């Protein structure tokens, strides 16, 4: 575990001790977490050593949207974001409470098998006017912001690429009011099932699940020149001792192993 994680763990332990000495009303733990963490944090909640009534059903969604909901008064004890900026914003508003990076992710391209995508041909295919490109929504969802960073990096490889990609990108998921295109199916699955796009840029952690459900899709890693490394941040927003304990659980070997199982790149597992 890194020095920063050790310091954060010490802070969380201190918070848990203080909260235990000054207990507040017994309310269920309210977790807000990025939509890309749905499967991992659902498992995390089940594995966390606490009674069933201790934790309310987590609220999942685009991190920027969740942060705004918290700012507008929705009660939350903990935010696990797909970026660092949302928890940092809340930290600045609340007296610079500690924020910690607890895992990383990667971005991949999900594309129709007929496109024969490879890392070497990906940018060329994305620039093809006939190829429909879906993305998440910048500012509301960090996945959209990471994708726009990819577009900016593409400019150095192919002058004019940034403008072309930003103009053609269809923001079909991750907005404040973007329900699934196919009811009962995942947001990304709906894009392909409804035949709204040929390629989707999104998190690698969830790509395998989508590809299993839609067999004619392939998962293509980004070439090194376009690669971005999403960093996920966590902030405890209350004095609830259970919130501090849960944050420690996320950073623990067991919590980090759960993240690894779901396709994330944990930062707190010994090699």
Secondary structure, DSSP 8 states (H G I E B T S, - for coil): --HHHHHHHHHHHHHHHHHHHT------B-EEEEGGGHHHHHHHHHHSSS-GGGB---EEE-HHHHHHHHHTT---SEEEESSSHHHHHHHHHTT---EEEEEE--EEEEEEGGG---TTTHHHHHH-TTS-EEEE-TTT-HHHHHHHHHHHHHHHHSTTHHHHHHHH-EEEESSTT---SSTTS-HHHHHHHTT--SEEEEEGGGHHHHHHHSTTEEEEE--GGG----EEEEEE-S--HHHHHHHHHHHSHHHHHHHHHTT-EESS---
